Structures are given as C-alpha cells and as structure tokens.
C-alpha cells in the first residue's frame, strides 16, 4: 500500500462526522469492570444517556486504557484527519 488515498481519508472523515457529538470519555460506573471486560463510554451528555455500553466476551482482561482509547477515538480521529489534510497541503505547496 502506498498510503491512505483521498477516498479512504474522506470515508474516515465521513464516519467521524456522523458519529454522536463529542467529546466522549471512558467512565467508571455500574458497568465499569475491566476484569469482566465491561465499561461505559459517555458521549456528549455526561450525566445521562446517551452512552455506549461496551462488553467483551473473549475472557481476556480488557484494560481501562483500552476503553480510553475507544472513547478518545471520537476526538482523535477528526484531529488526525485534519492533520493529514494540513500536511498534504504543505507537501503539495512544496512540490
């Protein structure tokens, strides 16, 4: 693979744009039990639903860092898309 195509970048951005509003965060709560592989991801409304309830059934321990990674993807993906576009613009200017 020669890198991320413009179409692939557009698809990633489109998925981020239609996801529930951020910021999201991983939260302790009744479902937060990393040893059981369960956690809540709070979306924009931090005290009431909407939230995502995540549960793994692999039997493997899922760490709080795993859930933080998922929650922060909501903020991180749009930032990364913007940075790729910025860097591509700089590269195009210098060619």
MOPAC internal coordinates of N, CA, C and O (Angstrom, degrees):
PM7 1SCF
backbone

  N    0.0000 0     0.00 0     0.00 0    0    0    0
  C    1.4541 1     0.00 0     0.00 0    1    0    0
  C    1.5192 1   108.88 1     0.00 0    2    1    0
  O    1.2310 1   121.30 1   -41.01 1    3    2    1
  N    1.3115 1   115.12 1   138.99 1    3    2    1
  C    1.4553 1   120.97 1  -177.33 1    5    3    2
  C    1.5221 1   113.22 1   -96.96 1    6    5    3
  O    1.2310 1   119.82 1  -165.72 1    7    6    5
  N    1.2736 1   117.95 1    14.28 1    7    6    5
  C    1.4602 1   120.92 1  -179.02 1    9    7    6
  C    1.5114 1   110.83 1   118.54 1   10    9    7
  O    1.2310 1   121.75 1    -0.05 1   11   10    9
  N    1.2927 1   114.25 1   179.95 1   11   10    9
  C    1.4609 1   122.25 1  -177.14 1   13   11   10
  C    1.5202 1   109.47 1   -80.53 1   14   13   11
  O    1.2310 1   120.53 1   -56.41 1   15   14   13
  N    1.3260 1   116.60 1   123.59 1   15   14   13
  C    1.4646 1   119.99 1   179.43 1   17   15   14
  C    1.5282 1   109.76 1   -75.03 1   18   17   15
  O    1.2310 1   120.91 1   -17.04 1   19   18   17
  N    1.3292 1   115.87 1   162.96 1   19   18   17
  C    1.4647 1   119.81 1   176.07 1   21   19   18
  C    1.5218 1   110.89 1   -61.01 1   22   21   19
  O    1.2310 1   120.14 1   141.93 1   23   22   21
  N    1.3367 1   117.34 1   -38.07 1   23   22   21
  C    1.4615 1   120.37 1   178.50 1   25   23   22
  C    1.5244 1   111.15 1   -63.54 1   26   25   23
  O    1.2310 1   120.24 1   137.64 1   27   26   25
  N    1.3335 1   117.15 1   -42.36 1   27   26   25
  C    1.4604 1   120.71 1   178.55 1   29   27   26
  C    1.5357 1   110.75 1   -64.03 1   30   29   27
  O    1.2310 1   120.51 1   137.43 1   31   30   29
  N    1.3187 1   116.63 1   -42.57 1   31   30   29
  C    1.4581 1   120.97 1   178.16 1   33   31   30
  C    1.5305 1   110.38 1   -63.55 1   34   33   31
  O    1.2310 1   120.33 1   138.77 1   35   34   33
  N    1.3237 1   116.97 1   -41.23 1   35   34   33
  C    1.4675 1   120.90 1   177.21 1   37   35   34
  C    1.5265 1   111.30 1   -62.73 1   38   37   35
  O    1.2310 1   120.26 1   139.88 1   39   38   37
  N    1.3311 1   117.10 1   -40.12 1   39   38   37
  C    1.4617 1   121.00 1   178.54 1   41   39   38
  C    1.5303 1   111.25 1   -64.03 1   42   41   39
  O    1.2310 1   120.60 1   137.18 1   43   42   41
  N    1.3281 1   116.46 1   -42.82 1   43   42   41
  C    1.4697 1   120.71 1   177.93 1   45   43   42
  C    1.5269 1   109.94 1   -61.45 1   46   45   43
  O    1.2310 1   120.91 1   133.84 1   47   46   45
  N    1.3199 1   115.87 1   -46.16 1   47   46   45
  C    1.4601 1   120.26 1  -179.73 1   49   47   46
  C    1.5276 1   110.97 1   -63.07 1   50   49   47
  O    1.2310 1   119.99 1   139.44 1   51   50   49
  N    1.3242 1   117.62 1   -40.56 1   51   50   49
  C    1.4625 1   121.45 1  -179.82 1   53   51   50
  C    1.5300 1   111.00 1   -62.63 1   54   53   51
  O    1.2310 1   120.08 1   139.03 1   55   54   53
  N    1.3287 1   117.45 1   -40.97 1   55   54   53
  C    1.4646 1   120.08 1   177.51 1   57   55   54
  C    1.5267 1   110.95 1   -63.65 1   58   57   55
  O    1.2310 1   120.31 1   139.91 1   59   58   57
  N    1.3177 1   117.00 1   -40.09 1   59   58   57
  C    1.4688 1   120.34 1   179.36 1   61   59   58
  C    1.5294 1   111.11 1   -66.91 1   62   61   59
  O    1.2310 1   120.38 1   142.69 1   63   62   61
  N    1.3128 1   116.88 1   -37.31 1   63   62   61
  C    1.4636 1   120.01 1  -177.54 1   65   63   62
  C    1.5199 1   113.32 1   -67.95 1   66   65   63
  O    1.2310 1   119.80 1   151.57 1   67   66   65
  N    1.3263 1   117.98 1   -28.43 1   67   66   65
  C    1.4672 1   119.85 1  -178.16 1   69   67   66
  C    1.5263 1   112.99 1   -96.38 1   70   69   67
  O    1.2310 1   119.99 1   174.47 1   71   70   69
  N    1.3238 1   117.62 1    -5.53 1   71   70   69
  C    1.4683 1   120.60 1   176.62 1   73   71   70
  C    1.5282 1   109.14 1   -69.81 1   74   73   71
  O    1.2310 1   120.63 1   -21.26 1   75   74   73
  N    1.3130 1   116.41 1   158.74 1   75   74   73
  C    1.4596 1   120.79 1   177.67 1   77   75   74
  C    1.5241 1   110.12 1   -54.32 1   78   77   75
  O    1.2310 1   121.62 1   -32.74 1   79   78   77
  N    1.3136 1   114.50 1   147.26 1   79   78   77
  C    1.4638 1   121.39 1  -177.92 1   81   79   78
  C    1.5235 1   111.18 1   -56.23 1   82   81   79
  O    1.2310 1   121.01 1   -34.57 1   83   82   81
  N    1.3141 1   115.68 1   145.43 1   83   82   81
  C    1.4559 1   121.52 1   177.14 1   85   83   82
  C    1.5084 1   110.59 1  -100.09 1   86   85   83
  O    1.2310 1   119.46 1     3.55 1   87   86   85
  N    1.2884 1   118.63 1  -176.45 1   87   86   85
  C    1.4581 1   125.00 1     0.41 1   89   87   86
  C    1.5264 1   111.81 1   -77.50 1   90   89   87
  O    1.2310 1   121.48 1   -27.23 1   91   90   89
  N    1.3011 1   114.77 1   152.77 1   91   90   89
  C    1.4579 1   121.56 1   172.99 1   93   91   90
  C    1.5182 1   107.35 1  -103.59 1   94   93   91
  O    1.2310 1   120.89 1   -22.53 1   95   94   93
  N    1.3342 1   115.90 1   157.47 1   95   94   93
  C    1.4562 1   119.64 1   174.33 1   97   95   94
  C    1.5182 1   109.30 1  -151.34 1   98   97   95
  O    1.2310 1   121.66 1   -28.40 1   99   98   97
  N    1.2859 1   114.43 1   151.60 1   99   98   97
  C    1.4565 1   121.71 1   175.05 1  101   99   98
  C    1.5166 1   107.19 1   -79.90 1  102  101   99
  O    1.2310 1   120.20 1   -42.82 1  103  102  101
  N    1.3249 1   117.22 1   137.18 1  103  102  101
  C    1.4576 1   119.33 1  -173.67 1  105  103  102
  C    1.5145 1   112.26 1  -134.82 1  106  105  103
  O    1.2310 1   121.52 1   -36.71 1  107  106  105
  N    1.3150 1   114.69 1   143.29 1  107  106  105
  C    1.4575 1   120.14 1   171.25 1  109  107  106
  C    1.5220 1   107.28 1   -73.91 1  110  109  107
  O    1.2310 1   121.15 1   -32.27 1  111  110  109
  N    1.2713 1   115.40 1   147.73 1  111  110  109
  C    1.4601 1   119.95 1   179.88 1  113  111  110
  C    1.5067 1   109.28 1   177.59 1  114  113  111
  O    1.2310 1   120.35 1     9.63 1  115  114  113
  N    1.3080 1   116.94 1  -170.37 1  115  114  113
  C    1.4534 1   119.47 1  -176.81 1  117  115  114
  C    1.5195 1   112.89 1   -59.14 1  118  117  115
  O    1.2310 1   120.14 1   151.35 1  119  118  117
  N    1.3234 1   117.33 1   -28.65 1  119  118  117
  C    1.4627 1   119.05 1  -178.20 1  121  119  118
  C    1.5215 1   111.90 1   -93.39 1  122  121  119
  O    1.2310 1   119.65 1   176.95 1  123  122  121
  N    1.3240 1   118.28 1    -3.05 1  123  122  121
  C    1.4575 1   120.64 1  -174.98 1  125  123  122
  C    1.5216 1   110.28 1   -82.88 1  126  125  123
  O    1.2310 1   121.15 1   -79.04 1  127  126  125
  N    1.2986 1   115.41 1   100.96 1  127  126  125
  C    1.4612 1   121.59 1   179.37 1  129  127  126
  C    1.5156 1   107.28 1  -146.34 1  130  129  127
  O    1.2310 1   119.68 1   -95.22 1  131  130  129
  N    1.3505 1   118.22 1    84.78 1  131  130  129
  C    1.4614 1   120.34 1  -175.24 1  133  131  130
  C    1.5186 1   113.99 1   -54.93 1  134  133  131
  O    1.2310 1   120.33 1   148.18 1  135  134  133
  N    1.3317 1   116.97 1   -31.82 1  135  134  133
  C    1.4633 1   117.79 1   179.86 1  137  135  134
  C    1.5147 1   111.40 1   -68.50 1  138  137  135
  O    1.2310 1   120.39 1   151.76 1  139  138  137
  N    1.3217 1   116.87 1   -28.24 1  139  138  137
  C    1.4576 1   120.43 1   176.73 1  141  139  138
  C    1.5215 1   110.79 1   -90.27 1  142  141  139
  O    1.2310 1   120.46 1   172.87 1  143  142  141
  N    1.3550 1   116.73 1    -7.13 1  143  142  141
  C    1.4533 1   120.88 1  -178.98 1  145  143  142
  C    1.5081 1   112.91 1    75.62 1  146  145  143
  O    1.2310 1   119.97 1  -139.95 1  147  146  145
  N    1.3333 1   117.66 1    40.05 1  147  146  145
  C    1.4468 1   121.68 1  -179.20 1  149  147  146
  C    1.5209 1   110.28 1  -130.15 1  150  149  147
  O    1.2310 1   120.63 1   -34.25 1  151  150  149
  N    1.3283 1   116.41 1   145.75 1  151  150  149
  C    1.4618 1   121.01 1   176.20 1  153  151  150
  C    1.5162 1   109.33 1  -165.54 1  154  153  151
  O    1.2310 1   121.57 1   -15.73 1  155  154  153
  N    1.3209 1   114.60 1   164.27 1  155  154  153
  C    1.4497 1   122.09 1   172.36 1  157  155  154
  C    1.5164 1   108.67 1  -104.52 1  158  157  155
  O    1.2310 1   120.82 1   -39.13 1  159  158  157
  N    1.3203 1   116.04 1   140.87 1  159  158  157
  C    1.4525 1   122.35 1   168.79 1  161  159  158
  C    1.5168 1   105.09 1  -113.99 1  162  161  159
  O    1.2310 1   120.52 1   -66.20 1  163  162  161
  N    1.3239 1   116.60 1   113.80 1  163  162  161
  C    1.4571 1   120.42 1   179.19 1  165  163  162
  C    1.5119 1   109.37 1   -82.86 1  166  165  163
  O    1.2310 1   121.05 1   -47.57 1  167  166  165
  N    1.3159 1   115.60 1   132.43 1  167  166  165
  C    1.4581 1   119.91 1   175.61 1  169  167  166
  C    1.5193 1   107.43 1   -91.75 1  170  169  167
  O    1.2310 1   118.98 1    25.91 1  171  170  169
  N    1.3123 1   119.54 1  -154.09 1  171  170  169
  C    1.4661 1   122.04 1  -169.88 1  173  171  170
  C    1.5260 1   113.46 1   -57.63 1  174  173  171
  O    1.2310 1   119.34 1   143.87 1  175  174  173
  N    1.3179 1   118.86 1   -36.13 1  175  174  173
  C    1.4659 1   120.86 1   178.68 1  177  175  174
  C    1.5194 1   107.74 1   -85.91 1  178  177  175
  O    1.2310 1   120.34 1   -77.51 1  179  178  177
  N    1.3243 1   116.96 1   102.49 1  179  178  177
  C    1.4586 1   121.12 1  -170.29 1  181  179  178
  C    1.5226 1   114.85 1   -78.56 1  182  181  179
  O    1.2310 1   119.09 1   170.40 1  183  182  181
  N    1.3174 1   119.34 1    -9.60 1  183  182  181
  C    1.4607 1   119.14 1  -176.13 1  185  183  182
  C    1.5308 1   112.77 1  -117.46 1  186  185  183
  O    1.2310 1   119.43 1   165.15 1  187  186  185
  N    1.2887 1   118.68 1   -14.85 1  187  186  185
  C    1.4638 1   123.59 1   178.38 1  189  187  186
  C    1.5160 1   108.34 1  -134.70 1  190  189  187
  O    1.2310 1   120.33 1   -13.95 1  191  190  189
  N    1.3360 1   116.98 1   166.05 1  191  190  189
  C    1.4569 1   116.23 1   171.47 1  193  191  190
  C    1.5196 1   108.31 1   -52.72 1  194  193  191
  O    1.2310 1   117.61 1   -30.45 1  195  194  193
  N    1.2928 1   122.16 1   149.55 1  195  194  193
  C    1.4567 1   124.29 1    22.83 1  197  195  194
  C    1.5299 1   112.85 1   -87.14 1  198  197  195
  O    1.2310 1   121.72 1   -36.20 1  199  198  197
  N    1.2835 1   114.31 1   143.80 1  199  198  197
  C    1.4521 1   121.75 1   172.94 1  201  199  198
  C    1.5144 1   107.96 1  -148.93 1  202  201  199
  O    1.2310 1   121.67 1   -16.84 1  203  202  201
  N    1.3126 1   114.40 1   163.16 1  203  202  201
  C    1.4556 1   120.98 1   175.56 1  205  203  202
  C    1.5128 1   107.50 1  -107.08 1  206  205  203
  O    1.2310 1   120.67 1   -46.50 1  207  206  205
  N    1.2892 1   116.32 1   133.50 1  207  206  205
  C    1.4567 1   121.51 1   175.15 1  209  207  206
  C    1.5185 1   105.91 1  -104.58 1  210  209  207
  O    1.2310 1   120.40 1   -61.39 1  211  210  209
  N    1.3039 1   116.84 1   118.61 1  211  210  209
  C    1.4536 1   121.37 1  -178.01 1  213  211  210
  C    1.5170 1   109.80 1  -110.68 1  214  213  211
  O    1.2310 1   121.41 1   -43.00 1  215  214  213
  N    1.3095 1   114.91 1   137.00 1  215  214  213
  C    1.4579 1   119.56 1   178.28 1  217  215  214
  C    1.5155 1   108.21 1  -144.83 1  218  217  215
  O    1.2310 1   120.91 1   -46.93 1  219  218  217
  N    1.2990 1   115.86 1   133.07 1  219  218  217
  C    1.4574 1   120.17 1   174.02 1  221  219  218
  C    1.5147 1   108.55 1  -101.27 1  222  221  219
  O    1.2310 1   121.05 1   -26.73 1  223  222  221
  N    1.2967 1   115.60 1   153.27 1  223  222  221
  C    1.4638 1   118.57 1   178.22 1  225  223  222
  C    1.5226 1   110.72 1  -127.31 1  226  225  223
  O    1.2310 1   120.99 1  -154.07 1  227  226  225
  N    1.3170 1   115.71 1    25.93 1  227  226  225
  C    1.4612 1   119.47 1  -177.24 1  229  227  226
  C    1.5148 1   112.46 1   -83.83 1  230  229  227
  O    1.2310 1   120.12 1   163.94 1  231  230  229
  N    1.3243 1   117.39 1   -16.06 1  231  230  229
  C    1.4537 1   120.39 1  -174.72 1  233  231  230
  C    1.5170 1   112.15 1    84.82 1  234  233  231
  O    1.2310 1   120.28 1   169.45 1  235  234  233
  N    1.3259 1   117.07 1   -10.55 1  235  234  233
  C    1.4560 1   120.96 1   177.12 1  237  235  234
  C    1.5220 1   109.02 1   -84.35 1  238  237  235
  O    1.2310 1   121.14 1   -32.97 1  239  238  237
  N    1.3122 1   115.42 1   147.03 1  239  238  237
  C    1.4562 1   118.90 1   177.16 1  241  239  238
  C    1.5171 1   109.06 1   -71.21 1  242  241  239
  O    1.2310 1   120.81 1   -47.82 1  243  242  241
  N    1.3035 1   116.06 1   132.18 1  243  242  241
  C    1.4536 1   122.84 1   174.76 1  245  243  242
  C    1.5115 1   106.75 1  -105.30 1  246  245  243
  O    1.2310 1   120.51 1   -49.79 1  247  246  245
  N    1.3189 1   116.63 1   130.21 1  247  246  245
  C    1.4585 1   120.15 1  -174.23 1  249  247  246
  C    1.5268 1   111.32 1   -86.26 1  250  249  247
  O    1.2310 1   120.27 1   -21.26 1  251  250  249
  N    1.3199 1   117.10 1   158.74 1  251  250  249
  C    1.4613 1   119.67 1   172.98 1  253  251  250
  C    1.5312 1   111.55 1   -56.87 1  254  253  251
  O    1.2310 1   120.52 1   148.98 1  255  254  253
  N    1.3309 1   116.61 1   -31.02 1  255  254  253
  C    1.4637 1   120.19 1   178.41 1  257  255  254
  C    1.5267 1   111.32 1   -64.73 1  258  257  255
  O    1.2310 1   120.01 1   147.69 1  259  258  257
  N    1.3290 1   117.58 1   -32.31 1  259  258  257
  C    1.4673 1   120.43 1   176.48 1  261  259  258
  C    1.5241 1   110.68 1   -62.95 1  262  261  259
  O    1.2310 1   121.05 1   135.26 1  263  262  261
  N    1.3326 1   115.60 1   -44.74 1  263  262  261
  C    1.4572 1   119.26 1   179.61 1  265  263  262
  C    1.5277 1   111.38 1   -69.52 1  266  265  263
  O    1.2310 1   119.94 1   143.90 1  267  266  265
  N    1.3274 1   117.71 1   -36.10 1  267  266  265
  C    1.4680 1   120.89 1   175.17 1  269  267  266
  C    1.5204 1   110.61 1   -61.22 1  270  269  267
  O    1.2310 1   120.75 1   139.31 1  271  270  269
  N    1.3385 1   116.17 1   -40.69 1  271  270  269
  C    1.4591 1   120.50 1   178.36 1  273  271  270
  C    1.5290 1   110.62 1   -59.85 1  274  273  271
  O    1.2310 1   120.17 1   134.16 1  275  274  273
  N    1.3259 1   117.28 1   -45.84 1  275  274  273
  C    1.4624 1   121.40 1  -179.63 1  277  275  274
  C    1.5267 1   110.31 1   -63.44 1  278  277  275
  O    1.2310 1   120.38 1   133.08 1  279  278  277
  N    1.3210 1   116.88 1   -46.92 1  279  278  277
  C    1.4603 1   120.52 1  -178.69 1  281  279  278
  C    1.5204 1   111.52 1   -62.80 1  282  281  279
  O    1.2310 1   120.45 1   136.44 1  283  282  281
  N    1.3156 1   116.74 1   -43.56 1  283  282  281
  C    1.4599 1   120.13 1  -176.91 1  285  283  282
  C    1.5143 1   113.77 1   -74.58 1  286  285  283
  O    1.2310 1   120.19 1   165.28 1  287  286  285
  N    1.3219 1   117.24 1   -14.72 1  287  286  285
  C    1.4631 1   119.64 1   176.06 1  289  287  286
  C    1.5289 1   110.48 1   -57.53 1  290  289  287
  O    1.2310 1   120.09 1   148.73 1  291  290  289
  N    1.3387 1   117.42 1   -31.27 1  291  290  289
  C    1.4690 1   121.18 1   179.91 1  293  291  290
  C    1.5239 1   111.16 1   -60.09 1  294  293  291
  O    1.2310 1   120.19 1   141.39 1  295  294  293
  N    1.3114 1   117.23 1   -38.61 1  295  294  293
  C    1.4625 1   120.82 1   178.33 1  297  295  294
  C    1.5286 1   111.11 1   -87.94 1  298  297  295
  O    1.2310 1   120.58 1   143.39 1  299  298  297
  N    1.3132 1   116.50 1   -36.61 1  299  298  297
  C    1.4627 1   121.15 1  -172.65 1  301  299  298
  C    1.5232 1   113.17 1   -71.20 1  302  301  299
  O    1.2310 1   120.13 1   139.09 1  303  302  301
  N    1.3229 1   117.35 1   -40.91 1  303  302  301
  C    1.4665 1   119.84 1  -175.97 1  305  303  302
  C    1.5311 1   111.60 1   -61.50 1  306  305  303
  O    1.2310 1   118.77 1   129.73 1  307  306  305
  N    1.3380 1   119.95 1   -50.27 1  307  306  305
  C    1.4646 1   118.19 1   177.61 1  309  307  306
  C    1.5346 1   112.92 1   -60.00 1  310  309  307
  O    1.2310 1   120.25 1   143.13 1  311  310  309
  N    1.3251 1   117.13 1   -36.87 1  311  310  309
  C    1.4720 1   119.77 1   178.07 1  313  311  310
  C    1.5192 1   111.14 1   -64.98 1  314  313  311
  O    1.2310 1   120.55 1   138.33 1  315  314  313
  N    1.3203 1   116.56 1   -41.67 1  315  314  313
  C    1.4616 1   120.16 1   179.33 1  317  315  314
  C    1.5246 1   111.61 1   -67.25 1  318  317  315
  O    1.2310 1   119.93 1   140.37 1  319  318  317
  N    1.3242 1   117.74 1   -39.63 1  319  318  317
  C    1.4702 1   120.78 1   176.86 1  321  319  318
  C    1.5241 1   109.76 1   -60.98 1  322  321  319
  O    1.2310 1   120.53 1   134.74 1  323  322  321
  N    1.3279 1   116.60 1   -45.26 1  323  322  321
  C    1.4757 1   120.21 1   179.24 1  325  323  322
  C    1.5256 1   111.31 1   -61.87 1  326  325  323
  O    1.2310 1   120.40 1   140.32 1  327  326  325
  N    1.3286 1   116.85 1   -39.68 1  327  326  325
  C    1.4657 1   120.12 1   179.89 1  329  327  326
  C    1.5270 1   111.46 1   -67.95 1  330  329  327
  O    1.2310 1   120.12 1   140.06 1  331  330  329
  N    1.3198 1   117.37 1   -39.94 1  331  330  329
  C    1.4656 1   119.94 1   176.81 1  333  331  330
  C    1.5232 1   109.71 1   -61.53 1  334  333  331
  O    1.2310 1   120.39 1   135.25 1  335  334  333
  N    1.3213 1   116.86 1   -44.75 1  335  334  333
  C    1.4771 1   119.98 1   179.09 1  337  335  334
  C    1.5305 1   110.98 1   -62.98 1  338  337  335
  O    1.2310 1   120.06 1   139.02 1  339  338  337
  N    1.3295 1   117.49 1   -40.98 1  339  338  337
  C    1.4702 1   121.24 1   179.15 1  341  339  338
  C    1.5225 1   110.45 1   -62.60 1  342  341  339
  O    1.2310 1   120.50 1   133.00 1  343  342  341
  N    1.3198 1   116.65 1   -47.00 1  343  342  341
  C    1.4605 1   120.53 1  -178.94 1  345  343  342
  C    1.5245 1   111.87 1   -66.74 1  346  345  343
  O    1.2310 1   120.20 1   142.82 1  347  346  345
  N    1.3156 1   117.22 1   -37.18 1  347  346  345
  C    1.4670 1   119.93 1   176.23 1  349  347  346
  C    1.5301 1   110.59 1   -64.03 1  350  349  347
  O    1.2310 1   121.00 1   141.85 1  351  350  349
  N    1.3334 1   115.70 1   -38.15 1  351  350  349
  C    1.4632 1   119.36 1   177.34 1  353  351  350
  C    1.5160 1   111.60 1   -63.71 1  354  353  351
  O    1.2310 1   119.95 1   136.49 1  355  354  353
  N    1.3280 1   117.71 1   -43.51 1  355  354  353
  C    1.4669 1   121.70 1   177.43 1  357  355  354
  C    1.5247 1   110.98 1   -63.01 1  358  357  355
  O    1.2310 1   120.80 1   138.20 1  359  358  357
  N    1.3212 1   116.08 1   -41.80 1  359  358  357
  C    1.4488 1   120.62 1   179.88 1  361  359  358
  C    1.5242 1   110.23 1   -63.77 1  362  361  359
  O    1.2310 1   120.32 1   137.25 1  363  362  361
  N    1.3232 1   117.00 1   -42.75 1  363  362  361
  C    1.4602 1   120.61 1  -179.76 1  365  363  362
  C    1.5311 1   111.20 1   -64.21 1  366  365  363
  O    1.2310 1   120.21 1   144.30 1  367  366  365
  N    1.3293 1   117.20 1   -35.70 1  367  366  365
  C    1.4579 1   121.14 1   178.18 1  369  367  366
  C    1.5249 1   112.37 1   -65.83 1  370  369  367
  O    1.2310 1   120.72 1   149.54 1  371  370  369
  N    1.3314 1   116.23 1   -30.46 1  371  370  369
  C    1.4594 1   120.63 1  -175.27 1  373  371  370
  C    1.5152 1   114.14 1   -96.11 1  374  373  371
  O    1.2310 1   119.69 1  -175.92 1  375  374  373
  N    1.3042 1   118.19 1     4.08 1  375  374  373
  C    1.4676 1   120.01 1   178.90 1  377  375  374
  C    1.4913 1   112.50 1   -92.79 1  378  377  375
  O    1.2310 1   120.10 1   180.00 1  379  378  377

